[in-house]
Amino acid sequence: MSTHSSLAEIRYVNQRAALDACYALGDTFTLKDLVEATGLSRPTLTQSLRAMEQAGLVRSDTTRPASGSGVRWRCSTPCRSSTDCSW
């Protein structure tokens, strides 16, 4: 297996873990919530959130500001879990 495919697989697993955590966290969540729920690093989750946002799976929630300086996120699909989504 090449290094490129190994990194792609790790990225995919991390993104699936992040998406599962998004649904488990419920209505809205912050990056800090995702870090605590997954144990993944902030940079890894930031990259995952960007990818999920580009795919239309999450969106920033500007109606409910997070306490402190964090952005609140919301799942933007009707999926109940990441296994229901084709991502």
N, C-alpha and C positions, 0 to 999 in steps of 0.2 A: 504494500500500500504506500502510495506516495505521501510526502509531507503535506502537500496541498489538499489531498482528499481527506487526510486525517484532521487537518484544521477545519475543513468544511464540515466534517461530521461532528466535531466538538462544538462548533458554532451552532449547528442545527440542534443538537441536544440542549445546549444552553438556552436557545430561543424557545424551544418547546417547554422547558422548565419555567421560563419566565412567563410564557403565555398561560400555562397551567396555574401559576401563582396569581396571575391577573384575575382569572375567573374565580379562584378560591378566595381572593381578598374581597370580592364583591363590588359594590357600587363604584367607588373611586379609591385610588391608591396613590402613594408617592413612591419615588425611587427608593427611599429609605424602607418603606414597607416591603418592596420587592427584595431588597438586600436581606432583610430579616427573614423573609419567607423562603428564600432560595439558598442563601449562603453564598451566592455568587458575588463577585466584586462589582462596585459601582461602574467602572468602565465597561465591563462585560454587559451589564444590564442597560447602560445607556445605549450601547450599540444595538442591543436586542430591541429596546423601545423604538429606536429610530427605524429599524427594519420592520417592526410590527406596524409602526405609524405609516410608513411608505406602502405597506401591504393593505392598509385600511383596517387593521385589526384593533388598534387602540388610537385614541386621540387625546390631546391635552384638554383638560376640563377647565375652561376659563371662568365658569360660573361659580365654582367653589374653590377659592384660593386655599392653598395648603398653609398650615401654620408654619411660621418661619419663612424660609426663602424657596422651599421646594415647590415643584409643579405637581398638580394633581393630574392623574391620568384616569381614563375610563375606557373599558372595552367597548368598541363601537360596532361589534357584530352581534347578531342574535344567537351565536353559538353558546352552548352551555358549558362546553369544555373544548380543549384544543383538539380532541379527537373528532369533534363534529366539524372542524374547519379544514379546508383544503389549503393548508399553508405548508 
